[in-house]
Amino acid sequence: MFDLRRLRLLHELSVRGTLAAVAEALAYSPSTISQQLAQLEREAGVALLRPDGRRVRLTAQGEALAAHAARMLAADEEVRSELERMQPSLSPVRVSAMQSAVHGLIPRVLELLADTSPGLRLEVTELPPEEGLFELAARGFDLVVAEQYPGHTREHRAGLDRAFLGLDSIRLAVGPDERETELAALRDRPWVMEPVGTAARHWATQQCRAVGFEPHVPFELTDLTAHIRLVAAGRAAGMIPDLVFAGDDPPVRLYDLPGRPRRDVFTAVRHGASHRPALEAVQTALQQAFDEIAS
C-alpha cells in the first residue's frame, strides 16, 4: 500500500517543480523530502525521479503515479468532508484573498461567522489571484477569493470548483481638485497601477490604449490603499474597484469608465472539499458580505 503522505509529496513536486519549493511550502527540509520520495520509489518498485542537472524531474512512471496521487488526495478530502458533516471538525479554513476582498469582505465575514459558526477558525492570507489559485491547486489553501477582468479569462485548473460571488464595478479615480472626468482627457497625467504581469495592470493599460494613449505609470504598487492615497493627494489617476471601499465614502472622486466595466468576483475550492461544512459556511458568509456591499 502507498503512504498517502508520501504520495502528497510526489504530487507537490509535480505541481511546484523543485524539491526546494516543496520543502518551503510544507515546512520540511529538502533532505527529508528526498528520503520520503526514495521510500516511495521502493514501495512503487520503479524509478519515479531522474536527475536533471542540479534538479530532479519525474519519470513517466512518476508522472503516472503523481496523477493517481492527485485523485487519491481528492478522495481523502471527500471522506474527510463526509466525516465533518457527521461531527464538526476544529480544522481551520485557510483562505487566500486578493487585497480588495481583504478590505471589503473579510471583516464582515468574520462578524457573520462569529454569529453563525462561532467555533470555526479562519486563517486569511492576502495574495494576488494568480498565486492564490496556484496554491489552492497545490493544497496550500482551502478557499480562494479571486477576480476576472472583463475580456480576460483565468486558467481553469483541474479539480477546482468556482462559485460566482458577483460583479464589481471598476471606476476612474481622480483627486478632489482634478477637473477632468473622462479617461481620454487624462492622457498626460501620471498613473498608479498594479505591477506589470498582473491581470489588473494589463486590463488597465488596455483601457487607456482603447481611447488613444499609452499611460505614464511612475507608481507601480500592489497596495490598493496606497493607490487611493496617491490619487486623493492629487499625485496620480487610477482605476479602482468598488469593493476596496467596502461601501464607505471614498476619499477620491470616482467616474464611470467607458462601457462601465465590471469584473467577476468568485471563490474557488478543490472539488473533493467542496461539501465540507466549514467551507460552505465561509462561502455563505462571503456571499452575504458581498451582497450587502453591492446593494
C-alpha atoms as an extended CHARMM CRD file, in Angstrom:
* protein
*
       295  EXT
         1         1  MET       CA              0.0000000000        0.0000000000        0.0000000000  PROA      1               0.0000000000
         2         2  PHE       CA              1.1700000000        3.5280000000       -0.7490000000  PROA      2               0.0000000000
         3         3  ASP       CA              1.5790000000        6.0010000000        2.0800000000  PROA      3               0.0000000000
         4         4  LEU       CA             -0.7200000000        8.9800000000        1.4230000000  PROA      4               0.0000000000
         5         5  ARG       CA              1.7500000000       11.4410000000        2.9460000000  PROA      5               0.0000000000
         6         6  ARG       CA              4.4500000000       10.3440000000        0.5250000000  PROA      6               0.0000000000
         7         7  LEU       CA              2.0080000000       10.4950000000       -2.3550000000  PROA      7               0.0000000000
         8         8  ARG       CA              1.2790000000       14.0920000000       -1.4150000000  PROA      8               0.0000000000
         9         9  LEU       CA              4.9940000000       14.9040000000       -1.6120000000  PROA      9               0.0000000000
        10        10  LEU       CA              5.0990000000       13.4520000000       -5.1260000000  PROA      10              0.0000000000
        11        11  HSD       CA              2.0070000000       15.4360000000       -6.0830000000  PROA      11              0.0000000000
        12        12  GLU       CA              3.5400000000       18.6180000000       -4.6660000000  PROA      12              0.0000000000
        13        13  LEU       CA              6.7060000000       18.0180000000       -6.6660000000  PROA      13              0.0000000000
        14        14  SER       CA              4.6910000000       17.5760000000       -9.8510000000  PROA      14              0.0000000000
        15        15  VAL       CA              2.9510000000       20.9210000000       -9.1930000000  PROA      15              0.0000000000
        16        16  ARG       CA              5.8030000000       23.0050000000       -7.7830000000  PROA      16              0.0000000000
        17        17  GLY       CA              8.6770000000       21.6490000000       -9.8560000000  PROA      17              0.0000000000
        18        18  THR       CA             11.5360000000       21.5600000000       -7.3350000000  PROA      18              0.0000000000
        19        19  LEU       CA             12.3130000000       19.8770000000       -4.0340000000  PROA      19              0.0000000000
        20        20  ALA       CA             13.2130000000       23.2800000000       -2.5770000000  PROA      20              0.0000000000
        21        21  ALA       CA              9.7750000000       24.6740000000       -3.4510000000  PROA      21              0.0000000000
        22        22  VAL       CA              8.0670000000       21.6610000000       -1.8880000000  PROA      22              0.0000000000
        23        23  ALA       CA             10.2040000000       21.9980000000        1.2220000000  PROA      23              0.0000000000
        24        24  GLU       CA              9.3450000000       25.6700000000        1.5780000000  PROA      24              0.0000000000
        25        25  ALA       CA              5.6170000000       25.0890000000        1.0590000000  PROA      25              0.0000000000
        26        26  LEU       CA              5.3710000000       22.2250000000        3.5640000000  PROA      26              0.0000000000
        27        27  ALA       CA              7.9970000000       23.4060000000        6.0680000000  PROA      27              0.0000000000
        28        28  TYR       CA             10.1130000000       20.2680000000        5.6170000000  PROA      28              0.0000000000
        29        29  SER       CA             13.8080000000       20.0250000000        4.9180000000  PROA      29              0.0000000000
        30        30  PRO       CA             14.7680000000       19.0580000000        1.3360000000  PROA      30              0.0000000000
        31        31  SER       CA             16.6410000000       16.0460000000        2.7010000000  PROA      31              0.0000000000
        32        32  THR       CA             13.5240000000       14.7920000000        4.4820000000  PROA      32              0.0000000000
        33        33  ILE       CA             11.5090000000       15.0910000000        1.2870000000  PROA      33              0.0000000000
        34        34  SER       CA             14.2210000000       13.2700000000       -0.6780000000  PROA      34              0.0000000000
        35        35  GLN       CA             14.2230000000       10.4380000000        1.8630000000  PROA      35              0.0000000000
        36        36  GLN       CA             10.4340000000       10.0940000000        1.7560000000  PROA      36              0.0000000000
        37        37  LEU       CA             10.3570000000       10.0790000000       -2.0450000000  PROA      37              0.0000000000
        38        38  ALA       CA             13.1190000000        7.4460000000       -2.0860000000  PROA      38              0.0000000000
        39        39  GLN       CA             10.9530000000        5.3040000000        0.1910000000  PROA      39              0.0000000000
        40        40  LEU       CA              8.0030000000        5.8500000000       -2.1640000000  PROA      40              0.0000000000
        41        41  GLU       CA             10.1680000000        4.6190000000       -5.0590000000  PROA      41              0.0000000000
        42        42  ARG       CA             10.9180000000        1.4480000000       -3.1080000000  PROA      42              0.0000000000
        43        43  GLU       CA              7.1960000000        0.9660000000       -2.4710000000  PROA      43              0.0000000000
        44        44  ALA       CA              6.4210000000        1.5030000000       -6.1660000000  PROA      44              0.0000000000
        45        45  GLY       CA              9.2710000000       -0.7040000000       -7.3750000000  PROA      45              0.0000000000
        46        46  VAL       CA             10.0960000000        1.7110000000      -10.2040000000  PROA      46              0.0000000000
        47        47  ALA       CA             12.1330000000        4.8940000000      -10.6050000000  PROA      47              0.0000000000
        48        48  LEU       CA              9.9470000000        7.9460000000      -10.0160000000  PROA      48              0.0000000000
        49        49  LEU       CA             12.6310000000       10.6410000000      -10.2950000000  PROA      49              0.0000000000
        50        50  ARG       CA             15.6000000000       11.2630000000      -12.5600000000  PROA      50              0.0000000000
        51        51  PRO       CA             18.4230000000       13.7830000000      -12.2030000000  PROA      51              0.0000000000
        52        52  ASP       CA             18.2720000000       16.8810000000      -14.3910000000  PROA      52              0.0000000000
        53        53  GLY       CA             21.3370000000       18.9990000000      -13.6540000000  PROA      53              0.0000000000
        54        54  ARG       CA             21.0010000000       20.1730000000      -10.0470000000  PROA      54              0.0000000000
        55        55  ARG       CA             17.2810000000       19.3840000000      -10.0570000000  PROA      55              0.0000000000
        56        56  VAL       CA             15.1610000000       16.2700000000      -10.3730000000  PROA      56              0.0000000000
        57        57  ARG       CA             12.2980000000       15.5440000000      -12.7330000000  PROA      57              0.0000000000
        58        58  LEU       CA              9.5570000000       12.9660000000      -12.6680000000  PROA      58              0.0000000000
        59        59  THR       CA              9.9360000000        9.9040000000      -14.8650000000  PROA      59              0.0000000000
        60        60  ALA       CA              6.9840000000        8.6960000000      -16.9290000000  PROA      60              0.0000000000
        61        61  GLN       CA              6.1510000000        6.3500000000      -14.0480000000  PROA      61              0.0000000000
        62        62  GLY       CA              6.4760000000        9.2600000000      -11.6350000000  PROA      62              0.0000000000
        63        63  GLU       CA              4.0720000000       11.3590000000      -13.6960000000  PROA      63              0.0000000000
        64        64  ALA       CA              1.5650000000        8.4970000000      -13.7650000000  PROA      64              0.0000000000
        65        65  LEU       CA              1.7650000000        7.9570000000      -10.0070000000  PROA      65              0.0000000000
        66        66  ALA       CA              1.5080000000       11.7230000000       -9.3830000000  PROA      66              0.0000000000
        67        67  ALA       CA             -1.7330000000       11.7860000000      -11.3850000000  PROA      67              0.0000000000
        68        68  HSD       CA             -3.0730000000        8.9180000000       -9.2910000000  PROA      68              0.0000000000
        69        69  ALA       CA             -1.8850000000       10.7240000000       -6.1540000000  PROA      69              0.0000000000
        70        70  ALA       CA             -3.9980000000       13.7530000000       -7.0690000000  PROA      70              0.0000000000
        71        71  ARG       CA             -7.0780000000       11.5510000000       -7.3170000000  PROA      71              0.0000000000
        72        72  MET       CA             -6.2920000000        9.8050000000       -4.0410000000  PROA      72              0.0000000000
        73        73  LEU       CA             -5.8330000000       13.1160000000       -2.2560000000  PROA      73              0.0000000000
        74        74  ALA       CA             -9.1590000000       14.3280000000       -3.6590000000  PROA      74              0.0000000000
        75        75  ALA       CA            -10.8510000000       11.1450000000       -2.4200000000  PROA      75              0.0000000000
        76        76  ASP       CA             -9.2810000000       11.6640000000        1.0060000000  PROA      76              0.0000000000
        77        77  GLU       CA            -10.7710000000       15.1760000000        1.1260000000  PROA      77              0.0000000000
        78        78  GLU       CA            -14.1990000000       13.8520000000        0.1590000000  PROA      78              0.0000000000
        79        79  VAL       CA            -14.0870000000       11.3240000000        3.0130000000  PROA      79              0.0000000000
        80        80  ARG       CA            -12.9940000000       13.9880000000        5.4890000000  PROA      80              0.0000000000
        81        81  SER       CA            -15.8180000000       16.2650000000        4.3220000000  PROA      81              0.0000000000
        82        82  GLU       CA            -18.3470000000       13.4950000000        4.9150000000  PROA      82              0.0000000000
        83        83  LEU       CA            -16.9660000000       12.8040000000        8.3850000000  PROA      83              0.0000000000
        84        84  GLU       CA            -17.0400000000       16.5240000000        9.1860000000  PROA      84              0.0000000000
        85        85  ARG       CA            -20.7400000000       16.5510000000        8.3380000000  PROA      85              0.0000000000
        86        86  MET       CA            -21.2790000000       13.8920000000       10.9930000000  PROA      86              0.0000000000
        87        87  GLN       CA            -19.1540000000       15.6500000000       13.5930000000  PROA      87              0.0000000000
        88        88  PRO       CA            -17.8110000000       19.2240000000       13.1560000000  PROA      88              0.0000000000
        89        89  SER       CA            -14.0450000000       19.4870000000       12.9030000000  PROA      89              0.0000000000
        90        90  LEU       CA            -11.8040000000       22.0320000000       14.5830000000  PROA      90              0.0000000000
        91        91  SER       CA             -9.5850000000       22.2510000000       11.4940000000  PROA      91              0.0000000000
        92        92  PRO       CA             -9.2010000000       25.8640000000       10.3360000000  PROA      92              0.0000000000
        93        93  VAL       CA            -10.2960000000       27.0920000000        6.9280000000  PROA      93              0.0000000000
        94        94  ARG       CA             -7.2720000000       28.5480000000        5.1460000000  PROA      94              0.0000000000
        95        95  VAL       CA             -8.2700000000       31.3700000000        2.8170000000  PROA      95              0.0000000000
        96        96  SER       CA             -6.2700000000       33.2630000000        0.1970000000  PROA      96              0.0000000000
        97        97  ALA       CA             -7.9040000000       36.5420000000       -0.8070000000  PROA      97              0.0000000000
        98        98  MET       CA             -6.9980000000       39.3770000000       -3.1410000000  PROA      98              0.0000000000
        99        99  GLN       CA             -6.4160000000       42.6870000000       -1.4050000000  PROA      99              0.0000000000
       100       100  SER       CA             -9.7390000000       44.3140000000       -2.2870000000  PROA      100             0.0000000000
       101       101  ALA       CA            -11.5490000000       41.3030000000       -0.7830000000  PROA      101             0.0000000000
       102       102  VAL       CA             -9.4410000000       41.5020000000        2.3710000000  PROA      102             0.0000000000
       103       103  HSD       CA            -10.5010000000       45.1350000000        2.7740000000  PROA      103             0.0000000000
       104       104  GLY       CA            -14.0570000000       44.8370000000        1.5320000000  PROA      104             0.0000000000
       105       105  LEU       CA            -15.2630000000       41.3950000000        2.6270000000  PROA      105             0.0000000000
       106       106  ILE       CA            -13.1790000000       39.6880000000        5.3080000000  PROA      106             0.0000000000
       107       107  PRO       CA            -14.0550000000       41.9560000000        8.2910000000  PROA      107             0.0000000000
       108       108  ARG       CA            -17.7850000000       41.4360000000        7.6340000000  PROA      108             0.0000000000
       109       109  VAL       CA            -17.2690000000       37.7110000000        7.0110000000  PROA      109             0.0000000000
       110       110  LEU       CA            -15.6460000000       37.3720000000       10.4350000000  PROA      110             0.0000000000
       111       111  GLU       CA            -18.6320000000       39.1190000000       12.0480000000  PROA      111             0.0000000000
       112       112  LEU       CA            -21.0850000000       36.8130000000       10.2980000000  PROA      112             0.0000000000
       113       113  LEU       CA            -19.1530000000       33.6590000000       11.1800000000  PROA      113             0.0000000000
       114       114  ALA       CA            -18.9260000000       34.7190000000       14.8240000000  PROA      114             0.0000000000
       115       115  ASP       CA            -22.7430000000       34.5210000000       14.8840000000  PROA      115             0.0000000000
       116       116  THR       CA            -23.3670000000       31.5120000000       12.6490000000  PROA      116             0.0000000000
       117       117  SER       CA            -20.2890000000       29.3310000000       13.2570000000  PROA      117             0.0000000000
       118       118  PRO       CA            -18.5710000000       30.5270000000       16.4510000000  PROA      118             0.0000000000
       119       119  GLY       CA            -16.2300000000       27.5270000000       16.5830000000  PROA      119             0.0000000000
       120       120  LEU       CA            -14.9210000000       27.9940000000       13.0520000000  PROA      120             0.0000000000
       121       121  ARG       CA            -11.3730000000       29.2900000000       12.7120000000  PROA      121             0.0000000000
       122       122  LEU       CA            -10.4820000000       31.3470000000        9.6600000000  PROA      122             0.0000000000
       123       123  GLU       CA             -6.8670000000       31.8960000000        8.5780000000  PROA      123             0.0000000000
       124       124  VAL       CA             -6.5240000000       34.5660000000        5.8790000000  PROA      124             0.0000000000
       125       125  THR       CA             -3.5430000000       35.3560000000        3.6610000000  PROA      125             0.0000000000
       126       126  GLU       CA             -3.5050000000       38.2100000000        1.1600000000  PROA      126             0.0000000000
       127       127  LEU       CA             -2.2590000000       37.0300000000       -2.2340000000  PROA      127             0.0000000000
       128       128  PRO       CA             -2.8740000000       38.0090000000       -5.8590000000  PROA      128             0.0000000000
       129       129  PRO       CA             -5.3710000000       35.6830000000       -7.5560000000  PROA      129             0.0000000000
       130       130  GLU       CA             -2.6410000000       34.2340000000       -9.7800000000  PROA      130             0.0000000000
       131       131  GLU       CA             -0.7290000000       32.9530000000       -6.7410000000  PROA      131             0.0000000000
       132       132  GLY       CA             -3.7790000000       32.0700000000       -4.6890000000  PROA      132             0.0000000000
       133       133  LEU       CA             -5.2820000000       29.8070000000       -7.3490000000  PROA      133             0.0000000000
       134       134  PHE       CA             -1.9510000000       28.0500000000       -7.8650000000  PROA      134             0.0000000000
       135       135  GLU       CA             -1.5940000000       27.4520000000       -4.1210000000  PROA      135             0.0000000000
       136       136  LEU       CA             -5.1770000000       26.2130000000       -3.8870000000  PROA      136             0.0000000000
       137       137  ALA       CA             -4.4540000000       23.5610000000       -6.5320000000  PROA      137             0.0000000000
       138       138  ALA       CA             -1.2750000000       22.6940000000       -4.6260000000  PROA      138             0.0000000000
       139       139  ARG       CA             -3.2530000000       22.3540000000       -1.3620000000  PROA      139             0.0000000000
       140       140  GLY       CA             -1.7290000000       25.4050000000        0.2560000000  PROA      140             0.0000000000
       141       141  PHE       CA             -5.2180000000       26.8740000000        0.8840000000  PROA      141             0.0000000000
       142       142  ASP       CA             -8.7770000000       25.5980000000        1.2120000000  PROA      142             0.0000000000
       143       143  LEU       CA            -10.5400000000       28.5180000000       -0.4900000000  PROA      143             0.0000000000
       144       144  VAL       CA             -9.5320000000       31.4240000000       -2.7110000000  PROA      144             0.0000000000
       145       145  VAL       CA            -11.3090000000       34.7220000000       -3.3770000000  PROA      145             0.0000000000
       146       146  ALA       CA            -10.2640000000       35.8900000000       -6.8520000000  PROA      146             0.0000000000
       147       147  GLU       CA            -11.3800000000       38.0260000000       -9.7760000000  PROA      147             0.0000000000
       148       148  GLN       CA            -11.5420000000       38.0130000000      -13.5320000000  PROA      148             0.0000000000
       149       149  TYR       CA            -11.4190000000       41.2440000000      -15.5250000000  PROA      149             0.0000000000
       150       150  PRO       CA            -13.7180000000       41.9240000000      -18.4810000000  PROA      150             0.0000000000
       151       151  GLY       CA            -12.3670000000       40.2580000000      -21.5960000000  PROA      151             0.0000000000
       152       152  HSD       CA             -9.7040000000       38.3750000000      -19.6330000000  PROA      152             0.0000000000
       153       153  THR       CA            -10.1330000000       34.7790000000      -18.5210000000  PROA      153             0.0000000000
       154       154  ARG       CA             -8.2120000000       32.9230000000      -15.8450000000  PROA      154             0.0000000000
       155       155  GLU       CA             -6.8830000000       29.4190000000      -16.3270000000  PROA      155             0.0000000000
       156       156  HSD       CA             -9.3160000000       26.7370000000      -15.1980000000  PROA      156             0.0000000000
       157       157  ARG       CA             -7.2380000000       24.3170000000      -13.1450000000  PROA      157             0.0000000000
       158       158  ALA       CA             -8.3660000000       20.6970000000      -12.9920000000  PROA      158             0.0000000000
       159       159  GLY       CA            -10.0250000000       19.7380000000       -9.7320000000  PROA      159             0.0000000000
       160       160  LEU       CA            -11.1160000000       23.2600000000       -8.7370000000  PROA      160             0.0000000000
       161       161  ASP       CA            -14.7450000000       24.3670000000       -8.4550000000  PROA      161             0.0000000000
       162       162  ARG       CA            -15.6600000000       28.0450000000       -8.8590000000  PROA      162             0.0000000000
       163       163  ALA       CA            -18.6460000000       29.8880000000       -7.3800000000  PROA      163             0.0000000000
       164       164  PHE       CA            -19.6350000000       33.3200000000       -8.6660000000  PROA      164             0.0000000000
       165       165  LEU       CA            -19.9690000000       35.9760000000       -5.9320000000  PROA      165             0.0000000000
       166       166  GLY       CA            -20.9590000000       38.9550000000       -8.0570000000  PROA      166             0.0000000000
       167       167  LEU       CA            -19.9080000000       41.8310000000      -10.2860000000  PROA      167             0.0000000000
       168       168  ASP       CA            -17.6740000000       44.6270000000       -9.0360000000  PROA      168             0.0000000000
       169       169  SER       CA            -17.5160000000       47.9600000000      -10.8800000000  PROA      169             0.0000000000
       170       170  ILE       CA            -14.1180000000       49.4240000000      -11.7320000000  PROA      170             0.0000000000
       171       171  ARG       CA            -14.0680000000       53.2000000000      -11.8930000000  PROA      171             0.0000000000
       172       172  LEU       CA            -11.8020000000       56.0390000000      -12.8760000000  PROA      172             0.0000000000
       173       173  ALA       CA            -10.4010000000       57.6110000000       -9.7020000000  PROA      173             0.0000000000
       174       174  VAL       CA             -9.0640000000       61.1900000000       -9.5770000000  PROA      174             0.0000000000
       175       175  GLY       CA             -8.1180000000       63.6380000000       -6.8650000000  PROA      175             0.0000000000
       176       176  PRO       CA            -10.5770000000       66.1040000000       -5.3380000000  PROA      176             0.0000000000
       177       177  ASP       CA             -9.1200000000       69.0440000000       -7.3120000000  PROA      177             0.0000000000
       178       178  GLU       CA             -8.9800000000       67.2860000000      -10.6880000000  PROA      178             0.0000000000
       179       179  ARG       CA            -11.3140000000       68.9330000000      -13.2020000000  PROA      179             0.0000000000
       180       180  GLU       CA            -11.1800000000       66.2720000000      -15.9290000000  PROA      180             0.0000000000
       181       181  THR       CA            -13.6640000000       63.4220000000      -15.5870000000  PROA      181             0.0000000000
       182       182  GLU       CA            -13.0760000000       61.4780000000      -18.8220000000  PROA      182             0.0000000000
       183       183  LEU       CA            -10.3800000000       58.8320000000      -19.2970000000  PROA      183             0.0000000000
       184       184  ALA       CA             -9.1610000000       60.2380000000      -22.6260000000  PROA      184             0.0000000000
       185       185  ALA       CA             -8.6780000000       63.6950000000      -21.0990000000  PROA      185             0.0000000000
       186       186  LEU       CA             -6.1870000000       62.2850000000      -18.5550000000  PROA      186             0.0000000000
       187       187  ARG       CA             -3.6070000000       61.1140000000      -21.0940000000  PROA      187             0.0000000000
       188       188  ASP       CA             -0.9310000000       63.4590000000      -19.7170000000  PROA      188             0.0000000000
       189       189  ARG       CA             -1.4660000000       62.6050000000      -16.0520000000  PROA      189             0.0000000000
       190       190  PRO       CA              0.7470000000       60.2420000000      -14.0510000000  PROA      190             0.0000000000
       191       191  TRP       CA             -0.9440000000       56.9430000000      -13.2320000000  PROA      191             0.0000000000
       192       192  VAL       CA             -0.8000000000       54.4690000000      -10.3760000000  PROA      192             0.0000000000
       193       193  MET       CA             -1.3310000000       50.8520000000      -11.4210000000  PROA      193             0.0000000000
       194       194  GLU       CA             -0.5450000000       47.3530000000      -10.2460000000  PROA      194             0.0000000000
       195       195  PRO       CA              2.7410000000       45.7860000000      -11.4210000000  PROA      195             0.0000000000
       196       196  VAL       CA              3.3480000000       44.5480000000      -14.9550000000  PROA      196             0.0000000000
       197       197  GLY       CA              2.3140000000       40.9160000000      -15.3020000000  PROA      197             0.0000000000
       198       198  THR       CA             -0.8740000000       41.1810000000      -13.2640000000  PROA      198             0.0000000000
       199       199  ALA       CA             -4.3060000000       40.9120000000      -14.8740000000  PROA      199             0.0000000000
       200       200  ALA       CA             -5.2710000000       44.2620000000      -13.3360000000  PROA      200             0.0000000000
       201       201  ARG       CA             -2.3090000000       46.0510000000      -14.9630000000  PROA      201             0.0000000000
       202       202  HSD       CA             -2.8950000000       44.5020000000      -18.3600000000  PROA      202             0.0000000000
       203       203  TRP       CA             -6.5750000000       45.3930000000      -18.2690000000  PROA      203             0.0000000000
       204       204  ALA       CA             -5.9960000000       48.9880000000      -17.1060000000  PROA      204             0.0000000000
       205       205  THR       CA             -3.3770000000       49.5540000000      -19.8050000000  PROA      205             0.0000000000
       206       206  GLN       CA             -5.8040000000       48.2720000000      -22.4320000000  PROA      206             0.0000000000
       207       207  GLN       CA             -8.4360000000       50.7820000000      -21.2690000000  PROA      207             0.0000000000
       208       208  CYS       CA             -6.0080000000       53.6420000000      -21.8710000000  PROA      208             0.0000000000
       209       209  ARG       CA             -4.9270000000       52.3140000000      -25.2670000000  PROA      209             0.0000000000
       210       210  ALA       CA             -8.5510000000       51.9080000000      -26.3260000000  PROA      210             0.0000000000
       211       211  VAL       CA             -9.0590000000       55.6950000000      -26.0340000000  PROA      211             0.0000000000
       212       212  GLY       CA             -5.7990000000       56.5740000000      -27.7500000000  PROA      212             0.0000000000
       213       213  PHE       CA             -2.9000000000       56.8510000000      -25.3120000000  PROA      213             0.0000000000
       214       214  GLU       CA             -0.1750000000       54.9110000000      -23.5420000000  PROA      214             0.0000000000
       215       215  PRO       CA             -0.3070000000       55.5980000000      -19.7890000000  PROA      215             0.0000000000
       216       216  HSD       CA              2.7170000000       57.0180000000      -17.9780000000  PROA      216             0.0000000000
       217       217  VAL       CA              2.9490000000       54.8400000000      -14.8450000000  PROA      217             0.0000000000
       218       218  PRO       CA              5.5430000000       56.1450000000      -12.3790000000  PROA      218             0.0000000000
       219       219  PHE       CA              3.7870000000       54.3660000000       -9.4980000000  PROA      219             0.0000000000
       220       220  GLU       CA              3.6720000000       50.5400000000       -9.6510000000  PROA      220             0.0000000000
       221       221  LEU       CA              2.1070000000       49.3210000000       -6.4090000000  PROA      221             0.0000000000
       222       222  THR       CA              0.2630000000       46.2120000000       -5.2790000000  PROA      222             0.0000000000
       223       223  ASP       CA             -1.2680000000       48.0080000000       -2.2730000000  PROA      223             0.0000000000
       224       224  LEU       CA             -4.6260000000       49.4660000000       -3.3100000000  PROA      224             0.0000000000
       225       225  THR       CA             -4.7660000000       51.6580000000       -0.2120000000  PROA      225             0.0000000000
       226       226  ALA       CA             -1.5750000000       53.2990000000       -1.4980000000  PROA      226             0.0000000000
       227       227  HSD       CA             -3.2920000000       53.7780000000       -4.8760000000  PROA      227             0.0000000000
       228       228  ILE       CA             -6.1300000000       55.5870000000       -3.1350000000  PROA      228             0.0000000000
       229       229  ARG       CA             -3.8050000000       57.7850000000       -1.0760000000  PROA      229             0.0000000000
       230       230  LEU       CA             -1.8120000000       58.8540000000       -4.1280000000  PROA      230             0.0000000000
       231       231  VAL       CA             -4.9830000000       59.6540000000       -6.0400000000  PROA      231             0.0000000000
       232       232  ALA       CA             -6.5190000000       61.5060000000       -3.0800000000  PROA      232             0.0000000000
       233       233  ALA       CA             -3.3290000000       63.5820000000       -2.8040000000  PROA      233             0.0000000000
       234       234  GLY       CA             -3.6630000000       64.5780000000       -6.4470000000  PROA      234             0.0000000000
       235       235  ARG       CA             -0.4220000000       62.8350000000       -7.4360000000  PROA      235             0.0000000000
       236       236  ALA       CA             -1.8940000000       60.2720000000       -9.8240000000  PROA      236             0.0000000000
       237       237  ALA       CA             -5.0040000000       58.9730000000      -11.5340000000  PROA      237             0.0000000000
       238       238  GLY       CA             -6.0830000000       55.3750000000      -11.0940000000  PROA      238             0.0000000000
       239       239  MET       CA             -8.6750000000       52.7130000000      -11.7750000000  PROA      239             0.0000000000
       240       240  ILE       CA            -10.1100000000       51.3930000000       -8.5230000000  PROA      240             0.0000000000
       241       241  PRO       CA            -12.6420000000       48.5840000000       -7.9600000000  PROA      241             0.0000000000
       242       242  ASP       CA            -15.6070000000       49.5000000000       -5.7660000000  PROA      242             0.0000000000
       243       243  LEU       CA            -15.0520000000       46.5090000000       -3.4750000000  PROA      243             0.0000000000
       244       244  VAL       CA            -11.9940000000       48.0550000000       -1.8440000000  PROA      244             0.0000000000
       245       245  PHE       CA            -14.1340000000       50.8230000000       -0.3250000000  PROA      245             0.0000000000
       246       246  ALA       CA            -16.4870000000       48.3120000000        1.3380000000  PROA      246             0.0000000000
       247       247  GLY       CA            -19.4100000000       50.6780000000        0.9750000000  PROA      247             0.0000000000
       248       248  ASP       CA            -17.6450000000       53.5740000000        2.7430000000  PROA      248             0.0000000000
       249       249  ASP       CA            -17.4320000000       57.0750000000        1.2690000000  PROA      249             0.0000000000
       250       250  PRO       CA            -14.2510000000       57.1460000000       -0.8710000000  PROA      250             0.0000000000
       251       251  PRO       CA            -11.6760000000       59.9370000000       -0.3560000000  PROA      251             0.0000000000
       252       252  VAL       CA            -11.3510000000       60.2610000000       -4.1550000000  PROA      252             0.0000000000
       253       253  ARG       CA            -13.7210000000       61.2660000000       -6.9430000000  PROA      253             0.0000000000
       254       254  LEU       CA            -14.9980000000       58.3070000000       -8.9550000000  PROA      254             0.0000000000
       255       255  TYR       CA            -16.3280000000       58.3450000000      -12.5150000000  PROA      255             0.0000000000
       256       256  ASP       CA            -17.5640000000       55.6270000000      -14.8440000000  PROA      256             0.0000000000
       257       257  LEU       CA            -15.0620000000       54.3050000000      -17.3610000000  PROA      257             0.0000000000
       258       258  PRO       CA            -16.1110000000       53.7580000000      -20.9880000000  PROA      258             0.0000000000
       259       259  GLY       CA            -18.5830000000       50.8970000000      -21.1190000000  PROA      259             0.0000000000
       260       260  ARG       CA            -18.9880000000       50.8690000000      -17.3280000000  PROA      260             0.0000000000
       261       261  PRO       CA            -16.7770000000       47.7680000000      -16.8740000000  PROA      261             0.0000000000
       262       262  ARG       CA            -17.2700000000       45.3000000000      -14.0460000000  PROA      262             0.0000000000
       263       263  ARG       CA            -15.0710000000       42.4070000000      -13.0080000000  PROA      263             0.0000000000
       264       264  ASP       CA            -16.2600000000       38.9480000000      -11.9130000000  PROA      264             0.0000000000
       265       265  VAL       CA            -15.5190000000       38.1480000000       -8.2750000000  PROA      265             0.0000000000
       266       266  PHE       CA            -15.5640000000       34.4380000000       -7.4510000000  PROA      266             0.0000000000
       267       267  THR       CA            -14.4690000000       31.8290000000       -4.9460000000  PROA      267             0.0000000000
       268       268  ALA       CA            -12.6660000000       28.5920000000       -5.7630000000  PROA      268             0.0000000000
       269       269  VAL       CA            -12.2720000000       25.3870000000       -3.7650000000  PROA      269             0.0000000000
       270       270  ARG       CA            -10.9480000000       21.9360000000       -4.5430000000  PROA      270             0.0000000000
       271       271  HSD       CA            -13.6770000000       19.6040000000       -5.7790000000  PROA      271             0.0000000000
       272       272  GLY       CA            -13.0110000000       17.0000000000       -3.1010000000  PROA      272             0.0000000000
       273       273  ALA       CA            -13.5610000000       19.5190000000       -0.3080000000  PROA      273             0.0000000000
       274       274  SER       CA            -16.4460000000       21.4550000000       -1.8580000000  PROA      274             0.0000000000
       275       275  HSD       CA            -19.0250000000       19.9100000000        0.5000000000  PROA      275             0.0000000000
       276       276  ARG       CA            -17.0100000000       20.4340000000        3.6630000000  PROA      276             0.0000000000
       277       277  PRO       CA            -19.4080000000       22.1590000000        6.1080000000  PROA      277             0.0000000000
       278       278  ALA       CA            -16.8460000000       24.7210000000        7.2700000000  PROA      278             0.0000000000
       279       279  LEU       CA            -16.1150000000       25.7310000000        3.6790000000  PROA      279             0.0000000000
       280       280  GLU       CA            -19.8100000000       26.0230000000        2.9260000000  PROA      280             0.0000000000
       281       281  ALA       CA            -20.2210000000       28.2990000000        5.9620000000  PROA      281             0.0000000000
       282       282  VAL       CA            -17.3840000000       30.5460000000        4.7700000000  PROA      282             0.0000000000
       283       283  GLN       CA            -18.7890000000       30.7140000000        1.2370000000  PROA      283             0.0000000000
       284       284  THR       CA            -22.2310000000       31.6040000000        2.5860000000  PROA      284             0.0000000000
       285       285  ALA       CA            -20.7190000000       34.4060000000        4.6900000000  PROA      285             0.0000000000
       286       286  LEU       CA            -18.7070000000       35.6840000000        1.7230000000  PROA      286             0.0000000000
       287       287  GLN       CA            -21.8330000000       35.7730000000       -0.4340000000  PROA      287             0.0000000000
       288       288  GLN       CA            -23.8110000000       37.6510000000        2.2160000000  PROA      288             0.0000000000
       289       289  ALA       CA            -20.9950000000       40.1550000000        2.7640000000  PROA      289             0.0000000000
       290       290  PHE       CA            -20.6820000000       40.7830000000       -0.9820000000  PROA      290             0.0000000000
       291       291  ASP       CA            -24.4380000000       41.1770000000       -1.4100000000  PROA      291             0.0000000000
       292       292  GLU       CA            -24.5640000000       43.7100000000        1.4340000000  PROA      292             0.0000000000
       293       293  ILE       CA            -21.8760000000       45.8600000000       -0.1710000000  PROA      293             0.0000000000
       294       294  ALA       CA            -23.3640000000       45.5700000000       -3.6500000000  PROA      294             0.0000000000
       295       295  SER       CA            -26.8780000000       46.5210000000       -2.5130000000  PROA      295             0.0000000000
